[in-house]
Amino acid sequence: MGAFGIEQGTKVLFSDFAHDGAMWTGAGPREVRQEESFKEPFLEPPSVMVGISMWDIDHKTNSRVDISAENITAKGFEIVFRTWGDTRIARIRADWLAVGPCGDDDSWEVN
């Protein structure tokens, strides 16, 4: 078994209440995508888990949220946040964790 690496991060996806953005004032299907790059590339696409670590949602409407990692490569991925209906979201912060195979300084190949 080879070496594996772990990387984590956090990202405020939006603060739409500050400028009357679509997540705060809109209705229906809405989506935000944020690209994240790994500090060091993995050898192949890692497993990535994304979760909401802070939410600020209007209490007068239903809370409808979906968050995921998409377009995962060895170099990075996209955090995708979606909502729909009359949900009003002021801001969201997401935390993520990536685990996958990585290079090892003690490994070498003979040509």
C-alpha angles and dihedrals in degrees: 000000000000131000122286131200136213126207129176136186147167130222135182099224097195145334099207096164089069094063105017092257125181096266090058102036104022133086136207125031114353132171139189123194124193123185118224124192124202117237089231123018118247119231089248135359109302129218108266128197122191127191138172111255097175133017133178108192131167109255093212094071135049116276107237115171138158124181129179147149115251138174092028115187134165088266102045149310144227125260106218121198121184137180135169144185118033095327112142115204121186098185144340133201120196130199121201140191127198124193124182149122117302140176120278122213089219093056120090139166129224114220 
